[in-house]
Amino acid sequence: PRTVLTFGTFDVFHVGHLNVIERAAAMGDRLVVGVSSDALNERKKGRAPVFPEHERMAIVRALAVVDEVFLEESLEDKRDYLVANEADVLVMGDDWKGRFDEFNDVCEVVYLPRTPAISTTAVIERISAR
Ligand code: C2G
């Protein structure tokens, strides 16, 4: 079976997240999703996600196309995550274009176009403007 791996924070889950996950699933037989931990987000973005990691993982795990979910605790461990999950393909949105090309030796690396005009930040702004 062809295993696809994708990563993300998936905070305030929206249709842009769904689109990338569904397209990733369509590229193989088994989809594994690494959900970024709260601590990783705090280090990377200087703030915690709106929803805590166990809630973000529960939402992603409940999607029909998702087979397995794990907590992504460090960006530096990406190679280990790919190998441990026996990934054949790494799929990311094209905001990450080129950033994971170094993993081409362990799997295929594919960047999919982002869904336009939606983001967690835009959703938060829309809600605060009400
Ligand atoms: N995404 C998308 N279209 C949008 C918004 C997001 O296709 N309008 C995709 C991103 O490109 C990414 C996935 O949805 O592939 C998750 O996005 P984020 O939750 O913003 O993930 P990020 O914080 O970039 O975490 O190891 C990498 C990190 O875990 C990625």
Backbone and ligand atoms as CSV (ligand in chain L), in Angstrom:
chain,resi,resn,atom,element,x,y,z
A,1,PRO,N,N,0.830,-1.215,0.000
A,1,PRO,CA,C,0.000,0.000,0.000
A,1,PRO,C,C,0.865,1.267,0.000
A,2,ARG,N,N,0.345,2.282,-0.666
A,2,ARG,CA,C,1.084,3.538,-0.777
A,2,ARG,C,C,0.659,4.454,0.369
A,3,THR,N,N,1.620,4.805,1.227
A,3,THR,CA,C,1.330,5.629,2.399
A,3,THR,C,C,1.665,7.095,2.125
A,4,VAL,N,N,0.693,7.966,2.415
A,4,VAL,CA,C,0.864,9.407,2.254
A,4,VAL,C,C,0.950,10.025,3.641
A,5,LEU,N,N,1.887,10.952,3.812
A,5,LEU,CA,C,2.039,11.652,5.086
A,5,LEU,C,C,1.872,13.147,4.848
A,6,THR,N,N,1.128,13.822,5.724
A,6,THR,CA,C,1.061,15.272,5.659
A,6,THR,C,C,1.116,15.823,7.068
A,7,PHE,N,N,1.518,17.104,7.176
A,7,PHE,CA,C,1.688,17.745,8.480
A,7,PHE,C,C,0.920,19.046,8.523
A,8,GLY,N,N,0.520,19.445,9.718
A,8,GLY,CA,C,-0.087,20.764,9.855
A,8,GLY,C,C,-0.542,21.013,11.278
A,9,THR,N,N,-0.890,22.261,11.534
A,9,THR,CA,C,-1.420,22.635,12.846
A,9,THR,C,C,-2.929,22.383,12.888
A,10,PHE,N,N,-3.594,22.691,11.766
A,10,PHE,CA,C,-5.044,22.491,11.620
A,10,PHE,C,C,-5.802,23.148,12.767
A,11,ASP,N,N,-5.450,24.413,13.055
A,11,ASP,CA,C,-6.113,25.156,14.127
A,11,ASP,C,C,-7.355,25.848,13.562
A,12,VAL,N,N,-8.445,25.840,14.296
A,12,VAL,CA,C,-9.731,26.387,13.841
A,12,VAL,C,C,-10.021,25.774,12.454
A,13,PHE,N,N,-10.217,24.476,12.442
A,13,PHE,CA,C,-10.297,23.674,11.214
A,13,PHE,C,C,-11.256,24.290,10.184
A,14,HIS,N,N,-10.775,24.445,8.957
A,14,HIS,CA,C,-11.587,25.068,7.897
A,14,HIS,C,C,-11.430,24.292,6.585
A,15,VAL,N,N,-12.158,24.738,5.557
A,15,VAL,CA,C,-12.232,23.974,4.306
A,15,VAL,C,C,-10.887,23.917,3.565
A,16,GLY,N,N,-10.001,24.867,3.795
A,16,GLY,CA,C,-8.658,24.802,3.207
A,16,GLY,C,C,-7.900,23.596,3.753
A,17,HIS,N,N,-8.066,23.349,5.055
A,17,HIS,CA,C,-7.464,22.158,5.673
A,17,HIS,C,C,-8.077,20.889,5.076
A,18,LEU,N,N,-9.414,20.881,4.982
A,18,LEU,CA,C,-10.106,19.709,4.437
A,18,LEU,C,C,-9.639,19.412,3.012
A,19,ASN,N,N,-9.539,20.453,2.188
A,19,ASN,CA,C,-9.133,20.253,0.792
A,19,ASN,C,C,-7.748,19.615,0.688
A,20,VAL,N,N,-6.795,20.093,1.460
A,20,VAL,CA,C,-5.443,19.528,1.332
A,20,VAL,C,C,-5.425,18.089,1.851
A,21,ILE,N,N,-6.185,17.809,2.900
A,21,ILE,CA,C,-6.226,16.455,3.459
A,21,ILE,C,C,-6.904,15.498,2.476
A,22,GLU,N,N,-7.997,15.933,1.855
A,22,GLU,CA,C,-8.686,15.056,0.890
A,22,GLU,C,C,-7.841,14.799,-0.350
A,23,ARG,N,N,-7.140,15.842,-0.824
A,23,ARG,CA,C,-6.286,15.647,-1.997
A,23,ARG,C,C,-5.084,14.771,-1.652
A,24,ALA,N,N,-4.563,14.912,-0.434
A,24,ALA,CA,C,-3.451,14.058,0.008
A,24,ALA,C,C,-3.913,12.604,0.058
A,25,ALA,N,N,-5.102,12.368,0.608
A,25,ALA,CA,C,-5.634,11.002,0.729
A,25,ALA,C,C,-5.786,10.352,-0.638
A,26,ALA,N,N,-6.176,11.141,-1.629
A,26,ALA,CA,C,-6.411,10.620,-2.976
A,26,ALA,C,C,-5.113,10.196,-3.661
A,27,MET,N,N,-3.977,10.578,-3.082
A,27,MET,CA,C,-2.693,10.227,-3.699
A,27,MET,C,C,-2.160,8.875,-3.252
A,28,GLY,N,N,-2.871,8.205,-2.349
A,28,GLY,CA,C,-2.391,6.900,-1.896
A,28,GLY,C,C,-3.486,6.054,-1.299
A,29,ASP,N,N,-3.059,4.991,-0.566
A,29,ASP,CA,C,-4.026,4.060,0.037
A,29,ASP,C,C,-4.230,4.333,1.521
A,30,ARG,N,N,-3.251,4.978,2.127
A,30,ARG,CA,C,-3.297,5.176,3.579
A,30,ARG,C,C,-2.780,6.575,3.875
A,31,LEU,N,N,-3.568,7.349,4.640
A,31,LEU,CA,C,-3.156,8.721,4.966
A,31,LEU,C,C,-2.847,8.853,6.454
A,32,VAL,N,N,-1.619,9.307,6.731
A,32,VAL,CA,C,-1.179,9.566,8.107
A,32,VAL,C,C,-0.950,11.069,8.241
A,33,VAL,N,N,-1.465,11.655,9.316
A,33,VAL,CA,C,-1.352,13.107,9.507
A,33,VAL,C,C,-0.591,13.420,10.795
A,34,GLY,N,N,0.460,14.223,10.664
A,34,GLY,CA,C,1.195,14.732,11.825
A,34,GLY,C,C,0.619,16.079,12.212
A,35,VAL,N,N,0.088,16.168,13.427
A,35,VAL,CA,C,-0.515,17.418,13.910
A,35,VAL,C,C,0.492,18.114,14.823
A,36,SER,N,N,0.833,19.345,14.495
A,36,SER,CA,C,1.846,20.083,15.265
A,36,SER,C,C,1.409,20.300,16.704
A,37,SER,N,N,2.314,20.086,17.623
A,37,SER,CA,C,1.987,20.238,19.046
A,37,SER,C,C,1.822,21.708,19.415
A,38,ASP,N,N,1.192,21.951,20.554
A,38,ASP,CA,C,1.067,23.314,21.071
A,38,ASP,C,C,2.449,23.930,21.286
A,39,ALA,N,N,3.357,23.151,21.869
A,39,ALA,CA,C,4.708,23.666,22.163
A,39,ALA,C,C,5.451,24.033,20.883
A,40,LEU,N,N,5.311,23.211,19.829
A,40,LEU,CA,C,5.957,23.512,18.548
A,40,LEU,C,C,5.432,24.830,17.988
A,41,ASN,N,N,4.129,25.057,18.081
A,41,ASN,CA,C,3.550,26.312,17.594
A,41,ASN,C,C,4.026,27.512,18.401
A,42,GLU,N,N,4.129,27.330,19.703
A,42,GLU,CA,C,4.612,28.430,20.544
A,42,GLU,C,C,6.034,28.796,20.166
A,43,ARG,N,N,6.868,27.786,19.930
A,43,ARG,CA,C,8.255,28.054,19.525
A,43,ARG,C,C,8.312,28.721,18.155
A,44,LYS,N,N,7.487,28.199,17.223
A,44,LYS,CA,C,7.554,28.608,15.817
A,44,LYS,C,C,6.873,29.951,15.574
A,45,LYS,N,N,5.709,30.149,16.211
A,45,LYS,CA,C,4.896,31.336,15.911
A,45,LYS,C,C,4.763,32.288,17.093
A,46,GLY,N,N,5.331,31.891,18.232
A,46,GLY,CA,C,5.298,32.786,19.386
A,46,GLY,C,C,3.972,32.830,20.125
A,47,ARG,N,N,3.012,31.984,19.684
A,47,ARG,CA,C,1.750,31.918,20.419
A,47,ARG,C,C,1.134,30.534,20.283
A,48,ALA,N,N,0.282,30.217,21.247
A,48,ALA,CA,C,-0.368,28.907,21.232
A,48,ALA,C,C,-1.526,28.929,20.245
A,49,PRO,N,N,-1.860,27.788,19.652
A,49,PRO,CA,C,-3.056,27.720,18.802
A,49,PRO,C,C,-4.318,28.023,19.612
A,50,VAL,N,N,-5.407,28.359,18.921
A,50,VAL,CA,C,-6.690,28.604,19.594
A,50,VAL,C,C,-7.144,27.310,20.276
A,51,PHE,N,N,-7.100,26.203,19.538
A,51,PHE,CA,C,-7.532,24.910,20.085
A,51,PHE,C,C,-6.319,24.068,20.477
A,52,PRO,N,N,-6.373,23.430,21.650
A,52,PRO,CA,C,-5.241,22.619,22.110
A,52,PRO,C,C,-5.031,21.373,21.246
A,53,GLU,N,N,-3.836,20.824,21.335
A,53,GLU,CA,C,-3.429,19.740,20.429
A,53,GLU,C,C,-4.357,18.528,20.482
A,54,HIS,N,N,-4.867,18.167,21.667
A,54,HIS,CA,C,-5.703,16.948,21.709
A,54,HIS,C,C,-7.026,17.176,20.971
A,55,GLU,N,N,-7.534,18.421,20.982
A,55,GLU,CA,C,-8.761,18.715,20.234
A,55,GLU,C,C,-8.486,18.760,18.737
A,56,ARG,N,N,-7.358,19.379,18.345
A,56,ARG,CA,C,-7.011,19.435,16.915
A,56,ARG,C,C,-6.775,18.030,16.362
A,57,MET,N,N,-6.136,17.177,17.157
A,57,MET,CA,C,-5.914,15.791,16.727
A,57,MET,C,C,-7.230,15.025,16.613
A,58,ALA,N,N,-8.151,15.244,17.551
A,58,ALA,CA,C,-9.426,14.527,17.541
A,58,ALA,C,C,-10.232,14.877,16.291
A,59,ILE,N,N,-10.198,16.155,15.902
A,59,ILE,CA,C,-10.939,16.587,14.706
A,59,ILE,C,C,-10.355,15.926,13.461
A,60,VAL,N,N,-9.027,15.956,13.330
A,60,VAL,CA,C,-8.387,15.380,12.141
A,60,VAL,C,C,-8.589,13.860,12.109
A,61,ARG,N,N,-8.493,13.221,13.280
A,61,ARG,CA,C,-8.654,11.764,13.355
A,61,ARG,C,C,-10.049,11.333,12.926
A,62,ALA,N,N,-11.041,12.184,13.149
A,62,ALA,CA,C,-12.445,11.844,12.859
A,62,ALA,C,C,-12.777,11.923,11.371
A,63,LEU,N,N,-11.888,12.509,10.553
A,63,LEU,CA,C,-12.169,12.629,9.120
A,63,LEU,C,C,-12.131,11.247,8.465
A,64,ALA,N,N,-13.093,10.995,7.582
A,64,ALA,CA,C,-13.226,9.672,6.960
A,64,ALA,C,C,-11.980,9.257,6.186
A,65,VAL,N,N,-11.263,10.204,5.610
A,65,VAL,CA,C,-10.109,9.855,4.760
A,65,VAL,C,C,-8.809,9.690,5.549
A,66,VAL,N,N,-8.846,9.993,6.851
A,66,VAL,CA,C,-7.621,9.922,7.666
A,66,VAL,C,C,-7.532,8.567,8.360
A,67,ASP,N,N,-6.389,7.885,8.179
A,67,ASP,CA,C,-6.205,6.564,8.797
A,67,ASP,C,C,-5.521,6.644,10.155
A,68,GLU,N,N,-4.580,7.582,10.290
A,68,GLU,CA,C,-3.804,7.654,11.532
A,68,GLU,C,C,-3.352,9.073,11.786
A,69,VAL,N,N,-3.250,9.417,13.065
A,69,VAL,CA,C,-2.805,10.748,13.456
A,69,VAL,C,C,-1.717,10.602,14.514
A,70,PHE,N,N,-0.692,11.452,14.442
A,70,PHE,CA,C,0.296,11.488,15.530
A,70,PHE,C,C,0.660,12.932,15.822
A,71,LEU,N,N,1.282,13.171,16.977
A,71,LEU,CA,C,1.670,14.513,17.374
A,71,LEU,C,C,3.056,14.833,16.812
A,72,GLU,N,N,3.140,15.933,16.058
A,72,GLU,CA,C,4.429,16.390,15.527
A,72,GLU,C,C,5.047,17.335,16.559
A,73,GLU,N,N,6.109,16.866,17.204
A,73,GLU,CA,C,6.669,17.647,18.317
A,73,GLU,C,C,7.841,18.525,17.913
A,74,SER,N,N,8.463,18.215,16.760
A,74,SER,CA,C,9.624,19.000,16.346
A,74,SER,C,C,9.755,18.992,14.829
A,75,LEU,N,N,10.053,20.160,14.261
A,75,LEU,CA,C,10.247,20.253,12.812
A,75,LEU,C,C,11.495,19.475,12.388
A,76,GLU,N,N,12.449,19.374,13.293
A,76,GLU,CA,C,13.724,18.703,12.990
A,76,GLU,C,C,13.559,17.192,12.865
A,77,ASP,N,N,12.444,16.655,13.346
A,77,ASP,CA,C,12.255,15.197,13.328
A,77,ASP,C,C,11.500,14.707,12.094
A,78,LYS,N,N,11.315,15.599,11.116
A,78,LYS,CA,C,10.478,15.236,9.972
A,78,LYS,C,C,10.973,13.961,9.266
A,79,ARG,N,N,12.278,13.875,9.077
A,79,ARG,CA,C,12.821,12.687,8.410
A,79,ARG,C,C,12.471,11.412,9.190
A,80,ASP,N,N,12.617,11.475,10.523
A,80,ASP,CA,C,12.304,10.312,11.370
A,80,ASP,C,C,10.821,9.946,11.277
A,81,TYR,N,N,9.961,10.963,11.251
A,81,TYR,CA,C,8.518,10.695,11.121
A,81,TYR,C,C,8.208,10.007,9.790
A,82,LEU,N,N,8.865,10.460,8.725
A,82,LEU,CA,C,8.628,9.876,7.397
A,82,LEU,C,C,9.058,8.417,7.367
A,83,VAL,N,N,10.221,8.146,7.925
A,83,VAL,CA,C,10.760,6.782,7.925
A,83,VAL,C,C,9.923,5.882,8.832
A,84,ALA,N,N,9.610,6.376,10.043
A,84,ALA,CA,C,8.862,5.572,11.017
A,84,ALA,C,C,7.476,5.183,10.489
A,85,ASN,N,N,6.859,6.082,9.717
A,85,ASN,CA,C,5.522,5.802,9.192
A,85,ASN,C,C,5.548,5.162,7.811
A,86,GLU,N,N,6.765,4.843,7.331
A,86,GLU,CA,C,6.954,4.230,6.017
A,86,GLU,C,C,6.251,5.009,4.909
A,87,ALA,N,N,6.459,6.331,4.933
A,87,ALA,CA,C,5.813,7.215,3.961
A,87,ALA,C,C,6.369,7.003,2.555
A,88,ASP,N,N,5.470,6.892,1.583
A,88,ASP,CA,C,5.868,6.884,0.179
A,88,ASP,C,C,5.812,8.283,-0.411
A,89,VAL,N,N,4.930,9.103,0.136
A,89,VAL,CA,C,4.751,10.475,-0.351
A,89,VAL,C,C,4.598,11.425,0.829
A,90,LEU,N,N,5.259,12.583,0.743
A,90,LEU,CA,C,5.019,13.687,1.672
A,90,LEU,C,C,4.246,14.758,0.905
A,91,VAL,N,N,3.089,15.135,1.417
A,91,VAL,CA,C,2.258,16.148,0.759
A,91,VAL,C,C,2.139,17.367,1.660
A,92,MET,N,N,2.392,18.558,1.099
A,92,MET,CA,C,2.198,19.804,1.849
A,92,MET,C,C,1.595,20.851,0.929
A,93,GLY,N,N,0.942,21.851,1.511
A,93,GLY,CA,C,0.462,22.988,0.728
A,93,GLY,C,C,1.649,23.778,0.192
A,94,ASP,N,N,1.416,24.526,-0.881
A,94,ASP,CA,C,2.555,25.147,-1.567
A,94,ASP,C,C,3.084,26.403,-0.873
A,95,ASP,N,N,2.519,26.735,0.312
A,95,ASP,CA,C,3.207,27.753,1.126
A,95,ASP,C,C,4.544,27.184,1.635
A,96,TRP,N,N,4.686,25.867,1.556
A,96,TRP,CA,C,5.913,25.199,1.989
A,96,TRP,C,C,6.796,24.807,0.794
A,97,LYS,N,N,6.459,25.278,-0.404
A,97,LYS,CA,C,7.139,24.848,-1.624
A,97,LYS,C,C,8.670,24.914,-1.509
A,98,GLY,N,N,9.320,23.796,-1.825
A,98,GLY,CA,C,10.782,23.737,-1.798
A,98,GLY,C,C,11.373,23.425,-0.434
A,99,ARG,N,N,10.595,23.650,0.624
A,99,ARG,CA,C,11.147,23.557,1.981
A,99,ARG,C,C,11.447,22.121,2.425
A,100,PHE,N,N,10.812,21.139,1.780
A,100,PHE,CA,C,11.006,19.753,2.210
A,100,PHE,C,C,11.650,18.890,1.130
A,101,ASP,N,N,12.243,19.549,0.128
A,101,ASP,CA,C,12.857,18.822,-0.987
A,101,ASP,C,C,13.982,17.891,-0.533
A,102,GLU,N,N,14.593,18.197,0.615
A,102,GLU,CA,C,15.687,17.350,1.124
A,102,GLU,C,C,15.233,15.926,1.438
A,103,PHE,N,N,13.906,15.726,1.563
A,103,PHE,CA,C,13.402,14.388,1.901
A,103,PHE,C,C,13.104,13.532,0.677
A,104,ASN,N,N,13.436,14.069,-0.495
A,104,ASN,CA,C,13.276,13.330,-1.752
A,104,ASN,C,C,14.025,11.999,-1.782
A,105,ASP,N,N,15.006,11.837,-0.902
A,105,ASP,CA,C,15.742,10.561,-0.878
A,105,ASP,C,C,14.966,9.473,-0.129
A,106,VAL,N,N,14.015,9.845,0.739
A,106,VAL,CA,C,13.233,8.812,1.439
A,106,VAL,C,C,11.815,8.651,0.898
A,107,CYS,N,N,11.290,9.692,0.231
A,107,CYS,CA,C,9.945,9.586,-0.349
A,107,CYS,C,C,9.769,10.646,-1.427
A,108,GLU,N,N,8.643,10.544,-2.117
A,108,GLU,CA,C,8.277,11.562,-3.092
A,108,GLU,C,C,7.779,12.784,-2.312
A,109,VAL,N,N,8.096,13.999,-2.770
A,109,VAL,CA,C,7.656,15.210,-2.065
A,109,VAL,C,C,6.783,16.027,-3.011
A,110,VAL,N,N,5.520,16.270,-2.590
A,110,VAL,CA,C,4.550,16.942,-3.455
A,110,VAL,C,C,3.973,18.160,-2.738
A,111,TYR,N,N,3.922,19.286,-3.439
A,111,TYR,CA,C,3.293,20.494,-2.897
A,111,TYR,C,C,2.013,20.775,-3.672
A,112,LEU,N,N,0.894,20.876,-2.962
A,112,LEU,CA,C,-0.396,21.128,-3.604
A,112,LEU,C,C,-0.774,22.600,-3.452
A,113,PRO,N,N,-1.451,23.156,-4.455
A,113,PRO,CA,C,-1.856,24.560,-4.340
A,113,PRO,C,C,-2.777,24.780,-3.141
A,114,ARG,N,N,-2.544,25.835,-2.402
A,114,ARG,CA,C,-3.408,26.177,-1.272
A,114,ARG,C,C,-4.781,26.601,-1.752
A,115,THR,N,N,-5.789,26.371,-0.920
A,115,THR,CA,C,-7.122,26.905,-1.209
A,115,THR,C,C,-7.070,28.419,-1.005
A,116,PRO,N,N,-7.472,29.187,-2.038
A,116,PRO,CA,C,-7.350,30.635,-1.914
A,116,PRO,C,C,-8.312,31.222,-0.873
A,117,ALA,N,N,-7.907,32.360,-0.336
A,117,ALA,CA,C,-8.785,33.236,0.463
A,117,ALA,C,C,-9.321,32.628,1.753
A,118,ILE,N,N,-8.697,31.562,2.267
A,118,ILE,CA,C,-9.106,31.125,3.605
A,118,ILE,C,C,-7.880,30.736,4.424
A,119,SER,N,N,-7.903,31.188,5.660
A,119,SER,CA,C,-6.822,30.837,6.583
A,119,SER,C,C,-7.354,30.989,7.994
A,120,THR,N,N,-6.674,30.365,8.936
A,120,THR,CA,C,-7.071,30.484,10.341
A,120,THR,C,C,-7.081,31.956,10.752
A,121,THR,N,N,-6.061,32.689,10.332
A,121,THR,CA,C,-5.978,34.110,10.675
A,121,THR,C,C,-7.175,34.876,10.115
A,122,ALA,N,N,-7.559,34.579,8.852
A,122,ALA,CA,C,-8.709,35.264,8.242
A,122,ALA,C,C,-10.000,34.927,8.984
A,123,VAL,N,N,-10.146,33.676,9.416
A,123,VAL,CA,C,-11.343,33.270,10.152
A,123,VAL,C,C,-11.414,34.023,11.486
A,124,ILE,N,N,-10.287,34.102,12.172
A,124,ILE,CA,C,-10.244,34.809,13.458
A,124,ILE,C,C,-10.610,36.288,13.251
A,125,GLU,N,N,-10.088,36.891,12.175
A,125,GLU,CA,C,-10.400,38.301,11.904
A,125,GLU,C,C,-11.877,38.492,11.591
A,126,ARG,N,N,-12.445,37.545,10.814
A,126,ARG,CA,C,-13.861,37.623,10.476
A,126,ARG,C,C,-14.727,37.559,11.743
A,127,ILE,N,N,-14.339,36.678,12.659
A,127,ILE,CA,C,-15.109,36.526,13.894
A,127,ILE,C,C,-14.966,37.776,14.763
A,128,SER,N,N,-13.749,38.296,14.860
A,128,SER,CA,C,-13.591,39.480,15.747
A,128,SER,C,C,-14.276,40.721,15.195
A,129,ALA,N,N,-14.537,40.743,13.869
A,129,ALA,CA,C,-15.184,41.919,13.258
A,129,ALA,C,C,-16.702,41.911,13.450
A,130,ARG,N,N,-17.242,40.814,13.996
A,130,ARG,CA,C,-18.712,40.725,14.104
A,130,ARG,C,C,-19.247,41.540,15.272
L,1,C2G,N1,N,-3.655,24.891,3.699
L,1,C2G,C1,C,-4.195,24.994,2.414
L,1,C2G,N2,N,-5.010,26.052,2.105
L,1,C2G,C2,C,-5.289,27.002,3.019
L,1,C2G,C3,C,-4.755,26.910,4.313
L,1,C2G,C4,C,-3.930,25.830,4.624
L,1,C2G,O1,O,-3.949,24.151,1.548
L,1,C2G,N3,N,-6.071,28.022,2.651
L,1,C2G,C5,C,-2.770,23.756,4.002
L,1,C2G,C6,C,-1.325,24.175,4.319
L,1,C2G,O2,O,-0.621,24.437,3.130
L,1,C2G,C7,C,-0.821,22.941,5.053
L,1,C2G,C8,C,-2.093,22.461,5.796
L,1,C2G,O3,O,-3.203,23.096,5.163
L,1,C2G,O4,O,-0.405,21.942,4.122
L,1,C2G,C9,C,-2.042,22.820,7.256
L,1,C2G,O5,O,-1.868,24.200,7.383
L,1,C2G,P1,P,-1.472,24.826,8.792
L,1,C2G,O6,O,-2.377,24.326,9.828
L,1,C2G,O7,O,-1.299,26.299,8.627
L,1,C2G,O8,O,-0.086,24.116,9.055
L,1,C2G,P2,P,1.294,24.770,9.441
L,1,C2G,O9,O,1.149,25.592,10.681
L,1,C2G,O10,O,1.877,25.365,8.206
L,1,C2G,O11,O,2.088,23.486,9.930
L,1,C2G,O12,O,5.657,20.526,9.807
L,1,C2G,C10,C,4.990,21.526,9.166
L,1,C2G,C11,C,3.945,22.148,10.026
L,1,C2G,O13,O,3.336,21.227,10.867
L,1,C2G,C12,C,2.930,22.794,9.114
